[in-house]
């Protein structure tokens, strides 16, 4: 069967647990492996801690690497 699916766009910033949970939920969708996935992670704002932002980016990178398999 051929599907005409819209791409999936995810925006992340400073909430790695939410990013991980959302991507896990998305992966359980039966058509998610047929959709294009784009993830945008915003960089740190002045006076922000980089740790959670970097975790968001790492989680996004892992998800995109897995999606390309």
Buried (B, 14 or more C-beta within 10 A) or exposed (E): EEEEEEEBEBEBBBBBEEBBEBBEEBEEEEEBEEBEBEBEBEEBEEEEEEEBBBBBBEBBEEBEEEBEE
